[in-house]
Amino acid sequence: MPKTSHDLPTIPAAKTALGDELIYRALVRWSLWNGFERVSAAVRGALPQHGPLIVYLNHPGWWDGYMCFLIARKLLRQRFDGYIMMEEPQLRAYRFFSWCGAFSIDRSSPRAAARSVAYISRVLRERRERALYIFPQGEIAPNDRRPLTIFSGLAHIVRRVGGATLLPVALRYEFRGEQRPEAFMLLGPAHRAEANCDVRALNRSVAARLTESVDTLRDLVLAEQLAGFQTLVRGRPGVNRVFDGVFGQLMGKL
């Protein structure tokens, strides 16, 4: 049966392999290289091998959606066909993101939000090896604000899909003595949520796990305990690195 507008979010995903690749290569990869000193990640536990997968992240900044591209490509190795839930005003302004799997949600309208939840639940059921990237806080919020406020949409999606593997991801952006900031990601450990889960209980679990991940990442970065992190993107040299290199060469000739 063909889908009607009553079955779809205002802006459904219009994903294509070409569109996904184009956005990554022409926009995301260059922006990360230009915007950060480096992007690093650490993983706790084994990364999921099978879907449906729901990757849930805190939402500290504008760059968060771009980090999902790195998770999908560099860490999950494009094992999953990914989709991302995006606030409707932002997706309306940057509609081309629908080419890489973005679809809209309007949290101000319970009916519209329910359509988005039903839509992505169908998408995840249709093919097992699919993933949803979701920011359950629903809006950008300061990294260290507590408690984390979590919307219940994730739990409702789990019930509709029939159970899923969940992967918490903590994000943090920090200036550490360079011209540009560094981005850090802490993934895992993954956990399972079943179809018969209690929505409120799962919501509390997601909030607790995400809070623990965000706090752990904060503590690792502040203590500079970064040996377990791998570099995913090394950014272009900042002015200080360029100057140090030139100055070093000049001093070597004296």
Summary of the structure (lengths in Angstrom):
residues: 254
radius of gyration: 19.4
end to end distance: 78.2
largest distance: 78.2
contacts: 793
relative contact order: 0.20
helix: 44%
strand: 21%
